[in-house]
Amino acid sequence: MNPEMIIEGILKEISSALETMSKSNTIEEKVNCSKIVKNLSESFSMIVDVSMIFDDEDLEDLEDIEGF
């Protein structure tokens, strides 16, 4: 899996959740969107951390592992 594609996808989802939150009318909807943004942000952070540890060759080796 390409880390750049994963990061782009997460950023799109964060943007979408923030847009939904801005249009939400109830506290419950805003809290749910906030939880989504928090979880996506944590995922984003982990992906960035992992991608900084490994270089491109290491990531290509991981892609060869079945199920990764």
N, CA, C, O and CB atoms as a CASP TS submission, in Angstrom:
PFRMAT TS
TARGET T0000
AUTHOR 0000-0000-0000
METHOD Language model
MODEL 1
PARENT N/A
ATOM      1  N   MET     1       0.842  -1.179   0.000  1.00  0.00           N
ATOM      2  CA  MET     1       0.000   0.000   0.000  1.00  0.00           C
ATOM      3  C   MET     1       0.885   1.238   0.000  1.00  0.00           C
ATOM      4  O   MET     1       1.872   1.308   0.732  1.00  0.00           O
ATOM      5  CB  MET     1      -0.957   0.000   1.215  1.00  0.00           C
ATOM      6  N   ASN     2       0.532   2.185  -0.804  1.00  0.00           N
ATOM      7  CA  ASN     2       1.284   3.412  -0.937  1.00  0.00           C
ATOM      8  C   ASN     2       0.922   4.371   0.200  1.00  0.00           C
ATOM      9  O   ASN     2      -0.236   4.773   0.312  1.00  0.00           O
ATOM     10  CB  ASN     2       1.022   4.060  -2.307  1.00  0.00           C
ATOM     11  N   PRO     3       1.895   4.747   1.048  1.00  0.00           N
ATOM     12  CA  PRO     3       1.601   5.645   2.168  1.00  0.00           C
ATOM     13  C   PRO     3       1.036   6.991   1.717  1.00  0.00           C
ATOM     14  O   PRO     3       0.197   7.574   2.404  1.00  0.00           O
ATOM     15  CB  PRO     3       2.853   5.874   2.982  1.00  0.00           C
ATOM     16  N   GLU     4       1.490   7.481   0.572  1.00  0.00           N
ATOM     17  CA  GLU     4       0.977   8.757   0.079  1.00  0.00           C
ATOM     18  C   GLU     4      -0.513   8.680  -0.227  1.00  0.00           C
ATOM     19  O   GLU     4      -1.259   9.618   0.053  1.00  0.00           O
ATOM     20  CB  GLU     4       1.742   9.188  -1.166  1.00  0.00           C
ATOM     21  N   MET     5      -0.940   7.566  -0.800  1.00  0.00           N
ATOM     22  CA  MET     5      -2.360   7.388  -1.105  1.00  0.00           C
ATOM     23  C   MET     5      -3.174   7.283   0.188  1.00  0.00           C
ATOM     24  O   MET     5      -4.279   7.819   0.279  1.00  0.00           O
ATOM     25  CB  MET     5      -2.573   6.130  -1.980  1.00  0.00           C
ATOM     26  N   ILE     6      -2.624   6.596   1.174  1.00  0.00           N
ATOM     27  CA  ILE     6      -3.306   6.467   2.464  1.00  0.00           C
ATOM     28  C   ILE     6      -3.439   7.839   3.114  1.00  0.00           C
ATOM     29  O   ILE     6      -4.506   8.194   3.615  1.00  0.00           O
ATOM     30  CB  ILE     6      -2.542   5.493   3.400  1.00  0.00           C
ATOM     31  N   ILE     7      -2.354   8.608   3.105  1.00  0.00           N
ATOM     32  CA  ILE     7      -2.372   9.944   3.709  1.00  0.00           C
ATOM     33  C   ILE     7      -3.386  10.838   3.002  1.00  0.00           C
ATOM     34  O   ILE     7      -4.149  11.546   3.659  1.00  0.00           O
ATOM     35  CB  ILE     7      -0.968  10.584   3.655  1.00  0.00           C
ATOM     36  N   GLU     8      -3.400  10.812   1.675  1.00  0.00           N
ATOM     37  CA  GLU     8      -4.363  11.618   0.919  1.00  0.00           C
ATOM     38  C   GLU     8      -5.794  11.232   1.269  1.00  0.00           C
ATOM     39  O   GLU     8      -6.656  12.095   1.434  1.00  0.00           O
ATOM     40  CB  GLU     8      -4.132  11.457  -0.589  1.00  0.00           C
ATOM     41  N   GLY     9      -6.041   9.924   1.381  1.00  0.00           N
ATOM     42  CA  GLY     9      -7.382   9.452   1.732  1.00  0.00           C
ATOM     43  C   GLY     9      -7.803   9.906   3.111  1.00  0.00           C
ATOM     44  O   GLY     9      -8.939  10.336   3.309  1.00  0.00           O
ATOM     45  N   ILE    10      -6.889   9.811   4.070  1.00  0.00           N
ATOM     46  CA  ILE    10      -7.201  10.240   5.438  1.00  0.00           C
ATOM     47  C   ILE    10      -7.481  11.741   5.468  1.00  0.00           C
ATOM     48  O   ILE    10      -8.422  12.185   6.126  1.00  0.00           O
ATOM     49  CB  ILE    10      -6.038   9.889   6.403  1.00  0.00           C
ATOM     50  N   LEU    11      -6.669  12.522   4.759  1.00  0.00           N
ATOM     51  CA  LEU    11      -6.881  13.969   4.736  1.00  0.00           C
ATOM     52  C   LEU    11      -8.229  14.338   4.114  1.00  0.00           C
ATOM     53  O   LEU    11      -8.893  15.267   4.574  1.00  0.00           O
ATOM     54  CB  LEU    11      -5.753  14.649   3.967  1.00  0.00           C
ATOM     55  N   LYS    12      -8.632  13.613   3.075  1.00  0.00           N
ATOM     56  CA  LYS    12      -9.949  13.856   2.469  1.00  0.00           C
ATOM     57  C   LYS    12     -11.067  13.540   3.454  1.00  0.00           C
ATOM     58  O   LYS    12     -12.052  14.273   3.543  1.00  0.00           O
ATOM     59  CB  LYS    12     -10.120  13.013   1.191  1.00  0.00           C
ATOM     60  N   GLU    13     -10.906  12.438   4.196  1.00  0.00           N
ATOM     61  CA  GLU    13     -11.919  12.061   5.184  1.00  0.00           C
ATOM     62  C   GLU    13     -11.991  13.074   6.324  1.00  0.00           C
ATOM     63  O   GLU    13     -13.079  13.393   6.803  1.00  0.00           O
ATOM     64  CB  GLU    13     -11.623  10.668   5.741  1.00  0.00           C
ATOM     65  N   ILE    14     -10.836  13.579   6.761  1.00  0.00           N
ATOM     66  CA  ILE    14     -10.820  14.608   7.804  1.00  0.00           C
ATOM     67  C   ILE    14     -11.537  15.854   7.313  1.00  0.00           C
ATOM     68  O   ILE    14     -12.354  16.430   8.032  1.00  0.00           O
ATOM     69  CB  ILE    14      -9.371  14.950   8.219  1.00  0.00           C
ATOM     70  N   SER    15     -11.237  16.266   6.102  1.00  0.00           N
ATOM     71  CA  SER    15     -11.880  17.442   5.522  1.00  0.00           C
ATOM     72  C   SER    15     -13.390  17.257   5.436  1.00  0.00           C
ATOM     73  O   SER    15     -14.159  18.166   5.748  1.00  0.00           O
ATOM     74  CB  SER    15     -11.308  17.733   4.136  1.00  0.00           C
ATOM     75  N   SER    16     -13.798  16.077   5.012  1.00  0.00           N
ATOM     76  CA  SER    16     -15.228  15.780   4.901  1.00  0.00           C
ATOM     77  C   SER    16     -15.903  15.810   6.270  1.00  0.00           C
ATOM     78  O   SER    16     -16.997  16.355   6.414  1.00  0.00           O
ATOM     79  CB  SER    16     -15.440  14.411   4.239  1.00  0.00           C
ATOM     80  N   ALA    17     -15.254  15.228   7.270  1.00  0.00           N
ATOM     81  CA  ALA    17     -15.828  15.209   8.619  1.00  0.00           C
ATOM     82  C   ALA    17     -15.925  16.622   9.189  1.00  0.00           C
ATOM     83  O   ALA    17     -16.900  16.956   9.862  1.00  0.00           O
ATOM     84  CB  ALA    17     -14.984  14.321   9.551  1.00  0.00           C
ATOM     85  N   LEU    18     -14.917  17.450   8.920  1.00  0.00           N
ATOM     86  CA  LEU    18     -14.964  18.838   9.405  1.00  0.00           C
ATOM     87  C   LEU    18     -16.076  19.628   8.718  1.00  0.00           C
ATOM     88  O   LEU    18     -16.741  20.455   9.342  1.00  0.00           O
ATOM     89  CB  LEU    18     -13.610  19.534   9.173  1.00  0.00           C
ATOM     90  N   GLU    19     -16.266  19.365   7.439  1.00  0.00           N
ATOM     91  CA  GLU    19     -17.351  20.036   6.717  1.00  0.00           C
ATOM     92  C   GLU    19     -18.710  19.606   7.274  1.00  0.00           C
ATOM     93  O   GLU    19     -19.606  20.427   7.469  1.00  0.00           O
ATOM     94  CB  GLU    19     -17.270  19.725   5.203  1.00  0.00           C
ATOM     95  N   THR    20     -18.838  18.310   7.524  1.00  0.00           N
ATOM     96  CA  THR    20     -20.084  17.801   8.106  1.00  0.00           C
ATOM     97  C   THR    20     -20.313  18.419   9.477  1.00  0.00           C
ATOM     98  O   THR    20     -21.435  18.789   9.823  1.00  0.00           O
ATOM     99  CB  THR    20     -20.052  16.259   8.211  1.00  0.00           C
ATOM    100  N   MET    21     -19.233  18.530  10.262  1.00  0.00           N
ATOM    101  CA  MET    21     -19.352  19.117  11.596  1.00  0.00           C
ATOM    102  C   MET    21     -19.822  20.565  11.516  1.00  0.00           C
ATOM    103  O   MET    21     -20.642  20.998  12.325  1.00  0.00           O
ATOM    104  CB  MET    21     -18.011  19.039  12.337  1.00  0.00           C
ATOM    105  N   SER    22     -19.314  21.303  10.557  1.00  0.00           N
ATOM    106  CA  SER    22     -19.701  22.710  10.439  1.00  0.00           C
ATOM    107  C   SER    22     -21.167  22.868  10.060  1.00  0.00           C
ATOM    108  O   SER    22     -21.785  23.890  10.357  1.00  0.00           O
ATOM    109  CB  SER    22     -18.828  23.408   9.410  1.00  0.00           C
ATOM    110  N   LYS    23     -21.720  21.854   9.406  1.00  0.00           N
ATOM    111  CA  LYS    23     -23.122  21.909   8.996  1.00  0.00           C
ATOM    112  C   LYS    23     -24.059  21.255  10.014  1.00  0.00           C
ATOM    113  O   LYS    23     -25.280  21.321   9.874  1.00  0.00           O
ATOM    114  CB  LYS    23     -23.288  21.237   7.647  1.00  0.00           C
ATOM    115  N   SER    24     -23.485  20.629  11.032  1.00  0.00           N
ATOM    116  CA  SER    24     -24.293  19.927  12.030  1.00  0.00           C
ATOM    117  C   SER    24     -25.062  20.918  12.889  1.00  0.00           C
ATOM    118  O   SER    24     -24.597  22.020  13.182  1.00  0.00           O
ATOM    119  CB  SER    24     -23.409  19.036  12.914  1.00  0.00           C
ATOM    120  N   ASN    25     -26.260  20.483  13.282  1.00  0.00           N
ATOM    121  CA  ASN    25     -27.122  21.349  14.084  1.00  0.00           C
ATOM    122  C   ASN    25     -27.162  20.960  15.554  1.00  0.00           C
ATOM    123  O   ASN    25     -27.488  21.791  16.402  1.00  0.00           O
ATOM    124  CB  ASN    25     -28.513  21.330  13.529  1.00  0.00           C
ATOM    125  N   THR    26     -26.844  19.739  15.863  1.00  0.00           N
ATOM    126  CA  THR    26     -26.949  19.292  17.252  1.00  0.00           C
ATOM    127  C   THR    26     -25.571  19.013  17.834  1.00  0.00           C
ATOM    128  O   THR    26     -24.608  18.748  17.114  1.00  0.00           O
ATOM    129  CB  THR    26     -27.828  18.039  17.350  1.00  0.00           C
ATOM    130  N   ILE    27     -25.510  19.081  19.143  1.00  0.00           N
ATOM    131  CA  ILE    27     -24.264  18.784  19.854  1.00  0.00           C
ATOM    132  C   ILE    27     -23.839  17.340  19.598  1.00  0.00           C
ATOM    133  O   ILE    27     -22.653  17.061  19.422  1.00  0.00           O
ATOM    134  CB  ILE    27     -24.428  19.034  21.371  1.00  0.00           C
ATOM    135  N   GLU    28     -24.807  16.423  19.577  1.00  0.00           N
ATOM    136  CA  GLU    28     -24.489  15.011  19.356  1.00  0.00           C
ATOM    137  C   GLU    28     -23.807  14.790  18.007  1.00  0.00           C
ATOM    138  O   GLU    28     -22.836  14.039  17.912  1.00  0.00           O
ATOM    139  CB  GLU    28     -25.759  14.167  19.439  1.00  0.00           C
ATOM    140  N   GLU    29     -24.314  15.442  16.975  1.00  0.00           N
ATOM    141  CA  GLU    29     -23.708  15.325  15.646  1.00  0.00           C
ATOM    142  C   GLU    29     -22.291  15.894  15.650  1.00  0.00           C
ATOM    143  O   GLU    29     -21.378  15.315  15.061  1.00  0.00           O
ATOM    144  CB  GLU    29     -24.571  16.048  14.591  1.00  0.00           C
ATOM    145  N   LYS    30     -22.121  17.025  16.315  1.00  0.00           N
ATOM    146  CA  LYS    30     -20.796  17.641  16.380  1.00  0.00           C
ATOM    147  C   LYS    30     -19.819  16.766  17.164  1.00  0.00           C
ATOM    148  O   LYS    30     -18.653  16.653  16.785  1.00  0.00           O
ATOM    149  CB  LYS    30     -20.886  19.033  17.019  1.00  0.00           C
ATOM    150  N   VAL    31     -20.278  16.151  18.247  1.00  0.00           N
ATOM    151  CA  VAL    31     -19.420  15.261  19.043  1.00  0.00           C
ATOM    152  C   VAL    31     -19.022  14.048  18.214  1.00  0.00           C
ATOM    153  O   VAL    31     -17.860  13.642  18.241  1.00  0.00           O
ATOM    154  CB  VAL    31     -20.142  14.812  20.344  1.00  0.00           C
ATOM    155  N   ASN    32     -19.961  13.460  17.478  1.00  0.00           N
ATOM    156  CA  ASN    32     -19.647  12.311  16.630  1.00  0.00           C
ATOM    157  C   ASN    32     -18.616  12.680  15.562  1.00  0.00           C
ATOM    158  O   ASN    32     -17.674  11.924  15.323  1.00  0.00           O
ATOM    159  CB  ASN    32     -20.924  11.773  15.968  1.00  0.00           C
ATOM    160  N   CYS    33     -18.786  13.819  14.931  1.00  0.00           N
ATOM    161  CA  CYS    33     -17.815  14.265  13.929  1.00  0.00           C
ATOM    162  C   CYS    33     -16.459  14.526  14.575  1.00  0.00           C
ATOM    163  O   CYS    33     -15.417  14.222  13.993  1.00  0.00           O
ATOM    164  CB  CYS    33     -18.316  15.536  13.215  1.00  0.00           C
ATOM    165  N   SER    34     -16.476  15.084  15.767  1.00  0.00           N
ATOM    166  CA  SER    34     -15.235  15.345  16.485  1.00  0.00           C
ATOM    167  C   SER    34     -14.482  14.051  16.774  1.00  0.00           C
ATOM    168  O   SER    34     -13.257  14.004  16.659  1.00  0.00           O
ATOM    169  CB  SER    34     -15.523  16.087  17.788  1.00  0.00           C
ATOM    170  N   LYS    35     -15.202  13.012  17.145  1.00  0.00           N
ATOM    171  CA  LYS    35     -14.582  11.708  17.404  1.00  0.00           C
ATOM    172  C   LYS    35     -13.972  11.137  16.125  1.00  0.00           C
ATOM    173  O   LYS    35     -12.885  10.560  16.147  1.00  0.00           O
ATOM    174  CB  LYS    35     -15.618  10.721  17.987  1.00  0.00           C
ATOM    175  N   ILE    36     -14.678  11.304  15.022  1.00  0.00           N
ATOM    176  CA  ILE    36     -14.174  10.827  13.728  1.00  0.00           C
ATOM    177  C   ILE    36     -12.883  11.556  13.380  1.00  0.00           C
ATOM    178  O   ILE    36     -11.904  10.929  12.975  1.00  0.00           O
ATOM    179  CB  ILE    36     -15.233  11.034  12.608  1.00  0.00           C
ATOM    180  N   VAL    37     -12.877  12.881  13.538  1.00  0.00           N
ATOM    181  CA  VAL    37     -11.682  13.673  13.232  1.00  0.00           C
ATOM    182  C   VAL    37     -10.526  13.255  14.133  1.00  0.00           C
ATOM    183  O   VAL    37      -9.391  13.135  13.672  1.00  0.00           O
ATOM    184  CB  VAL    37     -11.971  15.183  13.396  1.00  0.00           C
ATOM    185  N   LYS    38     -10.806  13.036  15.402  1.00  0.00           N
ATOM    186  CA  LYS    38      -9.764  12.618  16.339  1.00  0.00           C
ATOM    187  C   LYS    38      -9.157  11.277  15.911  1.00  0.00           C
ATOM    188  O   LYS    38      -7.935  11.135  15.865  1.00  0.00           O
ATOM    189  CB  LYS    38     -10.336  12.514  17.768  1.00  0.00           C
ATOM    190  N   ASN    39     -10.004  10.303  15.602  1.00  0.00           N
ATOM    191  CA  ASN    39      -9.507   8.986  15.187  1.00  0.00           C
ATOM    192  C   ASN    39      -8.711   9.063  13.889  1.00  0.00           C
ATOM    193  O   ASN    39      -7.655   8.442  13.766  1.00  0.00           O
ATOM    194  CB  ASN    39     -10.670   8.011  15.021  1.00  0.00           C
ATOM    195  N   LEU    40      -9.211   9.818  12.929  1.00  0.00           N
ATOM    196  CA  LEU    40      -8.500   9.968  11.663  1.00  0.00           C
ATOM    197  C   LEU    40      -7.166  10.689  11.860  1.00  0.00           C
ATOM    198  O   LEU    40      -6.171  10.346  11.221  1.00  0.00           O
ATOM    199  CB  LEU    40      -9.367  10.729  10.655  1.00  0.00           C
ATOM    200  N   SER    41      -7.148  11.676  12.734  1.00  0.00           N
ATOM    201  CA  SER    41      -5.907  12.407  13.011  1.00  0.00           C
ATOM    202  C   SER    41      -4.868  11.498  13.646  1.00  0.00           C
ATOM    203  O   SER    41      -3.683  11.583  13.324  1.00  0.00           O
ATOM    204  CB  SER    41      -6.182  13.606  13.924  1.00  0.00           C
ATOM    205  N   GLU    42      -5.310  10.627  14.549  1.00  0.00           N
ATOM    206  CA  GLU    42      -4.388   9.678  15.164  1.00  0.00           C
ATOM    207  C   GLU    42      -3.855   8.695  14.125  1.00  0.00           C
ATOM    208  O   GLU    42      -2.673   8.352  14.140  1.00  0.00           O
ATOM    209  CB  GLU    42      -5.080   8.922  16.310  1.00  0.00           C
ATOM    210  N   SER    43      -4.719   8.245  13.231  1.00  0.00           N
ATOM    211  CA  SER    43      -4.287   7.351  12.156  1.00  0.00           C
ATOM    212  C   SER    43      -3.288   8.054  11.246  1.00  0.00           C
ATOM    213  O   SER    43      -2.270   7.477  10.861  1.00  0.00           O
ATOM    214  CB  SER    43      -5.497   6.860  11.339  1.00  0.00           C
ATOM    215  N   PHE    44      -3.585   9.293  10.910  1.00  0.00           N
ATOM    216  CA  PHE    44      -2.692  10.088  10.073  1.00  0.00           C
ATOM    217  C   PHE    44      -1.317  10.194  10.723  1.00  0.00           C
ATOM    218  O   PHE    44      -0.293  10.011  10.064  1.00  0.00           O
ATOM    219  CB  PHE    44      -3.280  11.492   9.827  1.00  0.00           C
ATOM    220  N   SER    45      -1.302  10.483  11.991  1.00  0.00           N
ATOM    221  CA  SER    45      -0.039  10.622  12.727  1.00  0.00           C
ATOM    222  C   SER    45       0.771   9.329  12.694  1.00  0.00           C
ATOM    223  O   SER    45       1.986   9.357  12.502  1.00  0.00           O
ATOM    224  CB  SER    45      -0.310  11.028  14.180  1.00  0.00           C
ATOM    225  N   MET    46       0.096   8.201  12.882  1.00  0.00           N
ATOM    226  CA  MET    46       0.796   6.918  12.862  1.00  0.00           C
ATOM    227  C   MET    46       1.379   6.618  11.482  1.00  0.00           C
ATOM    228  O   MET    46       2.516   6.158  11.372  1.00  0.00           O
ATOM    229  CB  MET    46      -0.150   5.795  13.283  1.00  0.00           C
ATOM    230  N   ILE    47       0.606   6.878  10.439  1.00  0.00           N
ATOM    231  CA  ILE    47       1.080   6.625   9.077  1.00  0.00           C
ATOM    232  C   ILE    47       2.289   7.500   8.764  1.00  0.00           C
ATOM    233  O   ILE    47       3.261   7.028   8.175  1.00  0.00           O
ATOM    234  CB  ILE    47      -0.044   6.883   8.052  1.00  0.00           C
ATOM    235  N   VAL    48       2.235   8.756   9.152  1.00  0.00           N
ATOM    236  CA  VAL    48       3.359   9.659   8.912  1.00  0.00           C
ATOM    237  C   VAL    48       4.584   9.185   9.681  1.00  0.00           C
ATOM    238  O   VAL    48       5.689   9.174   9.140  1.00  0.00           O
ATOM    239  CB  VAL    48       2.996  11.104   9.314  1.00  0.00           C
ATOM    240  N   ASP    49       4.398   8.793  10.937  1.00  0.00           N
ATOM    241  CA  ASP    49       5.515   8.294  11.745  1.00  0.00           C
ATOM    242  C   ASP    49       6.157   7.068  11.108  1.00  0.00           C
ATOM    243  O   ASP    49       7.382   6.984  11.021  1.00  0.00           O
ATOM    244  CB  ASP    49       5.040   7.957  13.160  1.00  0.00           C
ATOM    245  N   VAL    50       5.342   6.123  10.665  1.00  0.00           N
ATOM    246  CA  VAL    50       5.865   4.902  10.053  1.00  0.00           C
ATOM    247  C   VAL    50       6.571   5.216   8.746  1.00  0.00           C
ATOM    248  O   VAL    50       7.632   4.660   8.462  1.00  0.00           O
ATOM    249  CB  VAL    50       4.737   3.892   9.814  1.00  0.00           C
ATOM    250  N   SER    51       5.992   6.099   7.954  1.00  0.00           N
ATOM    251  CA  SER    51       6.605   6.415   6.665  1.00  0.00           C
ATOM    252  C   SER    51       7.926   7.151   6.836  1.00  0.00           C
ATOM    253  O   SER    51       8.779   7.096   5.950  1.00  0.00           O
ATOM    254  CB  SER    51       5.654   7.249   5.822  1.00  0.00           C
ATOM    255  N   MET    52       8.109   7.836   7.953  1.00  0.00           N
ATOM    256  CA  MET    52       9.370   8.520   8.201  1.00  0.00           C
ATOM    257  C   MET    52      10.449   7.545   8.673  1.00  0.00           C
ATOM    258  O   MET    52      11.640   7.789   8.480  1.00  0.00           O
ATOM    259  CB  MET    52       9.174   9.628   9.233  1.00  0.00           C
ATOM    260  N   ILE    53      10.028   6.443   9.289  1.00  0.00           N
ATOM    261  CA  ILE    53      10.977   5.448   9.786  1.00  0.00           C
ATOM    262  C   ILE    53      11.551   4.635   8.633  1.00  0.00           C
ATOM    263  O   ILE    53      12.753   4.378   8.574  1.00  0.00           O
ATOM    264  CB  ILE    53      10.303   4.518  10.808  1.00  0.00           C
ATOM    265  N   PHE    54      10.673   4.236   7.721  1.00  0.00           N
ATOM    266  CA  PHE    54      11.077   3.389   6.611  1.00  0.00           C
ATOM    267  C   PHE    54      11.388   4.228   5.388  1.00  0.00           C
ATOM    268  O   PHE    54      10.756   5.258   5.154  1.00  0.00           O
ATOM    269  CB  PHE    54       9.992   2.368   6.290  1.00  0.00           C
ATOM    270  N   ASP    55      12.357   3.789   4.614  1.00  0.00           N
ATOM    271  CA  ASP    55      12.588   4.441   3.336  1.00  0.00           C
ATOM    272  C   ASP    55      11.773   3.721   2.262  1.00  0.00           C
ATOM    273  O   ASP    55      11.092   2.739   2.558  1.00  0.00           O
ATOM    274  CB  ASP    55      14.105   4.450   2.978  1.00  0.00           C
ATOM    275  N   ASP    56      11.838   4.195   1.032  1.00  0.00           N
ATOM    276  CA  ASP    56      11.025   3.632  -0.046  1.00  0.00           C
ATOM    277  C   ASP    56      11.295   2.150  -0.274  1.00  0.00           C
ATOM    278  O   ASP    56      10.367   1.389  -0.545  1.00  0.00           O
ATOM    279  CB  ASP    56      11.273   4.392  -1.326  1.00  0.00           C
ATOM    280  N   GLU    57      12.543   1.735  -0.169  1.00  0.00           N
ATOM    281  CA  GLU    57      12.869   0.322  -0.374  1.00  0.00           C
ATOM    282  C   GLU    57      12.236  -0.553   0.693  1.00  0.00           C
ATOM    283  O   GLU    57      11.737  -1.638   0.395  1.00  0.00           O
ATOM    284  CB  GLU    57      14.381   0.119  -0.380  1.00  0.00           C
ATOM    285  N   ASP    58      12.254  -0.088   1.935  1.00  0.00           N
ATOM    286  CA  ASP    58      11.633  -0.850   3.014  1.00  0.00           C
ATOM    287  C   ASP    58      10.131  -0.999   2.777  1.00  0.00           C
ATOM    288  O   ASP    58       9.562  -2.066   3.004  1.00  0.00           O
ATOM    289  CB  ASP    58      11.893  -0.173   4.369  1.00  0.00           C
ATOM    290  N   LEU    59       9.500   0.074   2.320  1.00  0.00           N
ATOM    291  CA  LEU    59       8.064   0.023   2.063  1.00  0.00           C
ATOM    292  C   LEU    59       7.743  -0.912   0.909  1.00  0.00           C
ATOM    293  O   LEU    59       6.723  -1.600   0.935  1.00  0.00           O
ATOM    294  CB  LEU    59       7.528   1.418   1.767  1.00  0.00           C
ATOM    295  N   GLU    60       8.605  -0.944  -0.106  1.00  0.00           N
ATOM    296  CA  GLU    60       8.389  -1.868  -1.214  1.00  0.00           C
ATOM    297  C   GLU    60       8.504  -3.307  -0.737  1.00  0.00           C
ATOM    298  O   GLU    60       7.755  -4.173  -1.190  1.00  0.00           O
ATOM    299  CB  GLU    60       9.391  -1.600  -2.345  1.00  0.00           C
ATOM    300  N   ASP    61       9.438  -3.569   0.175  1.00  0.00           N
ATOM    301  CA  ASP    61       9.575  -4.910   0.740  1.00  0.00           C
ATOM    302  C   ASP    61       8.324  -5.292   1.524  1.00  0.00           C
ATOM    303  O   ASP    61       7.881  -6.439   1.463  1.00  0.00           O
ATOM    304  CB  ASP    61      10.816  -4.990   1.645  1.00  0.00           C
ATOM    305  N   LEU    62       7.754  -4.347   2.253  1.00  0.00           N
ATOM    306  CA  LEU    62       6.544  -4.627   3.021  1.00  0.00           C
ATOM    307  C   LEU    62       5.368  -4.917   2.092  1.00  0.00           C
ATOM    308  O   LEU    62       4.505  -5.731   2.421  1.00  0.00           O
ATOM    309  CB  LEU    62       6.210  -3.446   3.947  1.00  0.00           C
ATOM    310  N   GLU    63       5.328  -4.258   0.934  1.00  0.00           N
ATOM    311  CA  GLU    63       4.245  -4.485  -0.011  1.00  0.00           C
ATOM    312  C   GLU    63       4.265  -5.902  -0.556  1.00  0.00           C
ATOM    313  O   GLU    63       3.234  -6.425  -0.979  1.00  0.00           O
ATOM    314  CB  GLU    63       4.326  -3.493  -1.150  1.00  0.00           C
ATOM    315  N   ASP    64       5.447  -6.529  -0.545  1.00  0.00           N
ATOM    316  CA  ASP    64       5.566  -7.899  -1.034  1.00  0.00           C
ATOM    317  C   ASP    64       4.991  -8.915  -0.049  1.00  0.00           C
ATOM    318  O   ASP    64       4.710 -10.055  -0.419  1.00  0.00           O
ATOM    319  CB  ASP    64       7.021  -8.223  -1.313  1.00  0.00           C
ATOM    320  N   ILE    65       4.818  -8.500   1.203  1.00  0.00           N
ATOM    321  CA  ILE    65       4.263  -9.400   2.210  1.00  0.00           C
ATOM    322  C   ILE    65       2.760  -9.534   1.972  1.00  0.00           C
ATOM    323  O   ILE    65       2.054  -8.532   1.859  1.00  0.00           O
ATOM    324  CB  ILE    65       4.557  -8.878   3.656  1.00  0.00           C
ATOM    325  N   GLU    66       2.281 -10.749   1.897  1.00  0.00           N
ATOM    326  CA  GLU    66       0.862 -10.991   1.633  1.00  0.00           C
ATOM    327  C   GLU    66       0.014 -10.413   2.757  1.00  0.00           C
ATOM    328  O   GLU    66       0.294 -10.630   3.936  1.00  0.00           O
ATOM    329  CB  GLU    66       0.585 -12.501   1.472  1.00  0.00           C
ATOM    330  N   GLY    67      -1.018  -9.680   2.381  1.00  0.00           N
ATOM    331  CA  GLY    67      -1.952  -9.124   3.344  1.00  0.00           C
ATOM    332  C   GLY    67      -1.559  -7.774   3.895  1.00  0.00           C
ATOM    333  O   GLY    67      -2.297  -7.212   4.703  1.00  0.00           O
ATOM    334  N   PHE    68      -0.415  -7.226   3.487  1.00  0.00           N
ATOM    335  CA  PHE    68      -0.015  -5.927   3.989  1.00  0.00           C
ATOM    336  C   PHE    68      -0.472  -4.855   3.043  1.00  0.00           C
ATOM    337  O   PHE    68      -0.231  -3.672   3.286  1.00  0.00           O
ATOM    338  CB  PHE    68       1.490  -5.856   4.189  1.00  0.00           C
TER
END
